[in-house]
Each structure stands twice: as structure tokens, then as C-alpha cells.
């Protein structure tokens, strides 16, 4: 079994949702989010560049969704990113996480799954669950 957190091989949330936050979270407003990686949404809201379009993908996301990803500004990420929980974390299912994963053909994460799992093992578990449900 791998010690890789599923988020490090996923990145689906970063390439599915608009990441909106209060403008002052950006570094030109006193916060830590690099302003040059954001765009205005309203006078009070900004979003991460690349997330305010139909085929969303955050400009800070590096790598291939579902394979290997990383956030290029992880320490300075905005509050929606800090608050977004991986499905299964703390025993809670996050439907938004699983919805984003489904968009990229990734299996859902369940509250009874181990926090550290291999993608292959999760895919195998998904196939077993589907075949027993049939």
C-alpha cells in the first residue's frame, strides 16, 4: 500500500470548481494569495485564474489530473482550497469531491476507505463494488 494521499494523484477539484474568495485574501489586499494568479468576479470577490470558465482548471494546478498533481502555491492558497475536504476525511463523505472525481473518471472516495490508498487499489475496489451491486 502506498503512503500517497489520494489528493496528490487527483486534483479534480482544482480542475472542476470555480475557486472564489474575498478580494482581500490576495496579496495586494493584505492576504497571501498571489494577485497575479487571480481575476475579479465582483467588486468584492476574486477567483483563481482559469476557474471562471466552462472547462475550469486552476492556473496553480501542475500535473495531470488523476495521475500526479501539485499546487504551485499550496502555502498561499485561498480559503476555499484550505476548507475543501477530501471525501472520506474525518469519516465524512464530500459529495463535491466525489462529483469532481467522477468528471475525470476517478472512483469515489468513501468514509470507510483508508486515507492513504493506491489509485489502482481504489479503482479495483470501485469495480468490486459495482459488480456486487449488479
SULRA-V754713 format. One record per residue. N is the residue number from 1. RES is the residue in one letter. OMEGA is omega in degrees with one decimal (999 if undefined). NEAR is the number of other ideal C-beta (glycine too) atoms within 12 Angstrom. Layout:
# SULRA-V754713
<<N	RES	OMEGA	NEAR> <N	RES	OMEGA	NEAR>>
This chain:
# SULRA-V754713
<<1	X	-179.5	13> <2	X	175.0	16> <3	X	-179.1	11> <4	X	175.5	22> <5	X	-179.3	23> <6	X	178.7	39> <7	X	-178.4	36> <8	X	176.5	27> <9	X	-174.4	31> <10	X	-178.2	41> <11	X	-176.1	38> <12	X	-179.0	38> <13	X	-179.5	42> <14	X	-178.6	41> <15	X	-179.1	33> <16	X	-175.1	31> <17	X	168.8	31> <18	X	-179.1	29> <19	X	-178.6	40> <20	X	-179.0	26> <21	X	180.0	35> <22	X	-172.4	22> <23	X	-175.5	24> <24	X	173.5	20> <25	X	178.7	31> <26	X	-175.4	30> <27	X	175.9	19> <28	X	175.7	17> <29	X	179.2	20> <30	X	-179.4	12> <31	X	-175.8	22> <32	X	-178.5	23> <33	X	179.1	38> <34	X	-176.7	25> <35	X	-178.5	24> <36	X	176.4	16> <37	X	-178.2	30> <38	X	171.9	37> <39	X	-179.5	25> <40	X	174.4	20> <41	X	174.3	20> <42	X	176.7	13> <43	X	-177.3	9> <44	X	-177.8	15> <45	X	171.0	25> <46	X	171.5	34> <47	X	175.6	32> <48	X	178.4	42> <49	X	179.5	27> <50	X	-177.3	23> <51	X	-178.3	33> <52	X	178.9	23> <53	X	-175.6	19> <54	X	175.9	9> <55	X	-173.9	14> <56	X	170.0	27> <57	X	-179.0	30> <58	X	-179.8	42> <59	X	-179.3	25> <60	X	-179.6	31> <61	X	176.9	33> <62	X	177.0	20> <63	X	-176.7	22> <64	X	179.1	19> <65	X	179.5	30> <66	X	-178.9	28> <67	X	-179.0	19> <68	X	-176.8	18> <69	X	172.2	30> <70	X	175.5	24> <71	X	-177.3	30> <72	X	179.9	19> <73	X	-172.6	30> <74	X	-178.6	22> <75	X	-177.8	14> <76	X	-176.8	24> <77	X	-178.5	30> <78	X	-175.4	40> <79	X	179.5	21> <80	X	178.9	25> <81	X	178.8	33> <82	X	-174.9	19> <83	X	-177.1	15> <84	X	-177.4	27> <85	X	173.1	24> <86	X	177.1	35> <87	X	-177.9	34> <88	X	179.3	30> <89	X	-178.3	22> <90	X	177.6	11> <91	X	-178.2	16> <92	X	175.1	17> <93	X	175.1	21> <94	X	-178.4	27> <95	X	179.2	18> <96	X	177.2	23> <97	X	-178.4	33> <98	X	176.6	30> <99	X	178.2	19> <100	X	178.5	34> <101	X	-179.7	37> <102	X	179.7	21> <103	X	-179.3	24> <104	X	177.1	28> <105	X	179.6	16> <106	X	-179.4	33> <107	X	176.9	32> <108	X	174.0	32> <109	X	-176.7	41> <110	X	-178.8	26> <111	X	179.7	20> <112	X	175.2	15> <113	X	174.5	28> <114	X	177.8	21> <115	X	179.5	24> <116	X	-178.4	21> <117	X	175.8	31> <118	X	177.9	20> <119	X	-179.4	31> <120	X	179.3	16> <121	X	178.7	21> <122	X	178.6	32> <123	X	177.6	22> <124	X	179.4	16> <125	X	178.7	23> <126	X	179.4	25> <127	X	178.1	15> <128	X	178.4	14> <129	X	-179.6	17> <130	X	-178.0	13> <131	X	177.9	10> <132	X	178.6	9> <133	X	-177.7	8> <134	X	999	7>>
